[in-house]
Amino acid sequence: MTSAKELRIEALREWRKHGPHSPCVDQTDEDIAAYYCNAPIGAPAAVRMTQGGLLQYRITEIEGQDPARGRVHVRGFGAFYQKHGRNCFHPKGQTTLVVPTEAVLNWAAEHPEGKFGVSRYRDAKYQPEDP
C-alpha cells in the first residue's frame, strides 16, 4: 500500500521530469563565475528572483566590480558574489545572479511580471529515460 506522502513525492518527481523548467536551470556556479568575473562594467546582468513560487528575471547592468572581495555590483540590486551569484547580504535568499543568455533574455521579455509553476531545479534522478 502506498502512503499519501509517497504519492506526493512521486507526483513531484513526475512534475520535475516533465514540468516547465527555467531557462537557467542548467547553469552551474562555474558558468556564473566565468561570466561575472570577466564581464566589464556596463555589461548585462540577469537577476533571478524566486519568491513565493514566482520566477522572475530582471535584466539590468553591472555597475561595479570589487575583485579583491570577489563581488560584482548590479544596478538596482546591490552586491553579489562573483563565484556563484548569491547576494552578499542574503546568501541563502531567493535573489541570485544568473548568466544573461539568449534564453534568459527572451524568457524575461516574454514574462515581464514572472510566471508561477516553473521549476528552477533539474536533477538527473528526475529526468526522463532516453528512448
Secondary structure, 3 states (H helix, E strand, C coil): CCCHHHHHHHHHHHHHHHCCECCCCCCCHHHHHHHHHHCCCCCEEEEEECHHHEEEEEEEEEEEEECCCCEEEECCCEEEECCCCEECCCCCCCEEEECCCHHHHHHHHHCCCCEECCECCCCHHHCCCCC
